[in-house]
């Protein structure tokens, strides 16, 4: 934990997410694009001290854009999870001061799919293009005129603010139509939201497991890199974890049945499950540290773990107790077919591959063979 308040910024392309980042930080950190094409092609995070508070803003790509392919979206959602783990203190949901259409409603639907209904307890709606407000009108006046907007803001605990990156930059901070005033109000709202949520942040099992992996990697780097600052260690750890999990995702993709989150949630959770199972069931010290560090000498140890993991998964299928039935299926499908064979084979293949996509192709044959074997075994289970 670095003490920063982590804020994830969500909204469709053109809503003004990058403008909001620039306004909060008081400088042009993100490039602004005035076309319908997304300028933010990847999830980015930046940390800066604002009014004595350390803020980490995580600007997301077009999570809600129909023209962004599934292959492009998957790594960006993974990057967002890595950057925000163990969880964001707040979500800033960004809309323009404009008519609330079905496209805006789809943003709300997707937020529930990516995260959950619980996320709205940590969310604040921030409107951009505030100059579109009528003379003397406040943002709450604007919200009250639209039932869908009113319902959304109510779901977010009545929290809403407005900025205008073009016309309100130089306005005195004591005026309502001033970005300085509005940024102060946004930060006050975030602090109150944290307090209302018992000084906590939004999290789930996936975010918690990601944080555990990051902390393991931070500790590994700290021990081996005496001349690096804590900030440099954290940044390197995040890069290592992201790059390693991206390769593991490529390896497991052929062995895991994709579902919700465009297949991302199941895929990422299965990768995290691999690492957790390997640490708990084999008591191995390999884990994320050697994988992220690219230790070539670990290849034989990895192959041993593949075999051990496969045997453990098959053994779990023989457990008769109903209490272990779900565990058996998870160990077989996620931990072995999708995880050990796919993930570890994907890692080994990546030593010869230049991209995660190429690694996935090299792993496909091996994963498919083991997956078919495990699935056949599952079909023969007698449910009791």
N, C-alpha and C positions, 0 to 999 in steps of 0.2 A: 504494500500500500504506500503510495507516494504522497498522500494528503490532498490531492487535487479533487475538486468536484468534477465528476465525469458527466458531460451532457451530450446525448446523442440527438442529432438534428435530423428530422424526418420530413419528407415532403416530396411531391412530384417535381419533375424538371420544370424550371421556370418559375417556381414558387418564391424563390429568393433565399434559398438556404445559404448559399455562399455569401450573399449580401449580409445576412444575419451574422455569420461568423466575423466578417469584416467590421460590422458595426459594434459587436460586443468587444472585440479586441482593439478597436480604435485604429486599425491600420488594414491595408489591403493584403490579407493573408491568402485569399482565394481569388482566382480570376473570375470575373463576371462575364457571362455570355448572355446576349440579348436575343438569341434565337431559340427555337423550340428544341434544338438538339442539346443534349446534356453536355455541359462543360466539365463536370466532375465525373471522370471516367473510373475513378477508384475511391474507395473509402480512405479518408485522410483524417489524421488526428494532430492537433497542435495544442500545446500547453503554454499559458502565459498568465502573469499576475495581473488581475484587474481589480481595482479598488481594494488592494490588499488581500485579495482572494486568489488562490491558485485554481485556474480553470483549465480543464481539458475538454476541448470541443471536438466531437467526432462527426465530421461532415460526410454524409452518405452519398453513394452514387444514385442512379435512377432506380432505386428499389421498386418504384411504382410505375416504371416506364414499360410500355408494351413493346417498344422496339429494342429493348435490351435482351439479348439471348440468355437462355438458361445457363449456358456454359460461362458466360461473362458474369452472371449474377452470383453464382455459387461462391467463387473465391472472395467476392466483395462482402458477402454476408459473413463468411468465415473471418475476414479481416476485421469487420465490425465487432464480432464476438471477441476476438483476441484483444482489440484495442480497449473495449469497454469492460472486460472481465476485471473483477468479479461481478460487475453489474453497474449500469449507469445510475447516477443519483437522480437524474431527471431526463425526460424526453421533451424536446421542443418540437411540436408539430407545426409546420409552417404552411400558411396559405396566403394568397393575395387578398387584399380588400377587394372582393369581387363576388360575383354570383356563385353560390355554392351548388355545383352541379353533381351529376352522378360520378364524374371523374374524381371529384374531391371525396365523395362518399366511399369510393373504392380504396382511397388511401386509408381510411379508417378500418375498412374490412381487412386490408392487408396487414395493418399493424396488429390486429387481433390474431391473424394467422402466424405472423413472424414471432410475436411475443405472446401476449395473452390479454384478456380483459383486465388483468391485474395491472398492466402497464399504464393504464389511464390514471391510476392513483398517483403516478409519478410524472404525469404529463402536464404541460402548459401549452396552450395554443398561442402561437405568435404570428401576427399578420404583418405582411410587408406591403409596400406601396400605400403607406398611410395617408399620402396626400390625396388619395381618392375619397377619403372621408368628407362628408359634407361639412360646411362651415359650422363650427360649434359642436359637431358630433364626436362622441367618444367611441372607442372600439366596442364598448359594452352596448351602447345604443345601436350600433351596426349589427351586432350579434343578435339582439332581441328581435330584429325584423325578419329573421330567418329561423324557422323552427328546427331545421336540421342542425344548423350552427349552434343554436341555443342548447339543443340536446347534447351536442358534443362537448361544449364548454362546461355544461353541468356535469357531464361524465368525468371531466377533468377537474372537478372541485371548484368550478367557477373561475379558473385561472386563465386569463387571456391578456395579451399586450399587443402593441403595434409599434412598428418602426417605419422609417422611410429613408432609405440609403441615399436618395438623390436630393431631396429638398430639406430634410430635417438635420443635416449634419452640423451646421453651424448655429443652430438655434440655442438660446440660453437654456441651461439645465433646469431652470425653474419653470419652464413652459411645458405643458402637456405634449405639444407637438415638437418635441426635442428628443433626438436619439439618446443624448446623455441622460435625460430624465427617464426615458423608457428602459434603458439598459440597467440603471439602478433599480427600477421597479422589477425587472425580470430577475435580477440576482436576489432581490429580497424575496420574491416569490419562490425561487428555487430553494433558498435557505429555509423558508417556512415549510415547503413541501418535505424537505429532509427531516425537519423537526416533527412534522405531523406523522411521518412514517417511522417515528422512534429512532431518529438518527441513522436510518438505514438507507438502502438503495434497492433498486429492482434487481432481482436475481432469480436464477432457476438452477436446476441440476447441471445443465450444460455449461453455464457461465461459471459455476463453482468449480467444476472439474477443469475447465480451461485455466482458471486462476491457479489451481494446484500445479498444473503442468508448467505454467509460467514461473511460479516460485521455485520449482525444482530446477528449471533452466537458469534462473537468476543466480541461485546458489552455486550451480556448477561453474558459471562464468566468473562469479566473484572469487571462487577459490583458484581459478586458473589464470585470472587476468588482474594482477595486483595494481596496475597503473591506470585502470579505467575508473571513471567517476560513476556514482550510483545511477545517474541519468543515462550515461552511455551503456551501462550494464543492462538497465531496463529496456532500452531501445533495442539493443542487440538480442536480448532474450525474446522480445516480441517478434523480431524478424526471424529468428531461428525457429520458433514455435510455428509461426505462420507458414514458412517455407516447408518445414517438415510435414505439417499436417496437410498441406496442399498436395504433397506427393502421396501421403497415405490415403487421402481422399481419392486420388486418381487410381490407386491400387485397389481400393475397396469398392469403387464404383461398379465394377463388373460383378461383384458378389453380393451386393446389398439391394434389396427391393426398395426403390425410392418411393416416398410417400409425400407427406405434407412438406411445407416450406420449399416447394419446387424440388423436393428430394434432398434439400440441404440439411434439414434438421436430423433426419434419420442417418444421413451419411456422416455428418459431423459427430453425432452422438455415438455412432458405431466406432469411429476412430478413437474417440475418448475412452470408450469401453475397452478397446483393445489394450491401450496403455495401462488402464486400471487393472484389467484381468491379468496382464503379464506381470505386473508388480505384485499383485496379491496372491495369485495362484502359483507362480513359479518362483517367487521370492528372488527375482533377478534384479541386479543393479543396472541393467542395460538401460531400460526406460527411455524417456525422451532425451536425456542428456547426451548419450552416445549417438543416438539417431540424429539429433540436431547438430552435433559436433562433427558428424561425418567420419566416425572412427572406422577405417577400413578393416581393422583387425577384428571388428565385431561380427563380420559376416558369418563365421562358423557358429558363433553364439546365437545369432539371429535364426539360423537354420535349425539349430537345436530347439529354440523356443517355438518355432513353427510346428515342429513335430510334437513337442510337449503340449502346446495349446490345442492342437487337433485331437490328441489323445484325451485331454481333459474334457473337451467339449463332448466327445463321443461317450465318455464315461458318465457325464452328467445326464445323458439321455436314459441311462439305465436306472436312475434313482426312482424308486417306486412311489415315494411320498408325494401326495398332492401338493404339499407346501413347496416342493422343489420343482414342480412341473413348469412354471413360468421361467424359473432360473435355467432349467435344462434347455428349453427352446431358445432363450436369449443367448446362452453360451454357445449353442450349436450354430444358430443362424448368424448372429451378430459377431460373437467372439471368434468363431472359427471360419465359417464360409465367407462371411463378408469382411472379417477383421484380420485374423492371423494370416490366412492364405493370401487374401487380397492386399492387405496393408503391408505386410512384411515382404511379400513378393514384389509389390510395387516399389518398395524402398530399394530392394536389391537390384531390380531392373533399372531403377533410376540412376544407378552408378554408370550405366552405359547409355542412358537416355538423356536427351537435352531438355525435354519438357515433361510435365506431368501427363500430358496426353499420350506421349510416346511410351511413358512408363506403364500407363494403363493398358495400352495395346500389348506390350510385352508380357504383362501379368495375366492377360485374359484367359489364355489356354489353361494355365495352372489353376487359376481360381475356379474356372468353370468345372473342371474335373472334380475338385474337392467339394464344391458347392452341391453338385448333383449327388455326390455320395452322401453328404450330410442330410440333404433334403429327403433323400430316399429313406434314410434312417428315421427321420422325423415322421414320415408318413406311416411308419410301422409302429409308432408309439401307441401303447394302449392307455387312453386317458382314464384316470380313476378319480 
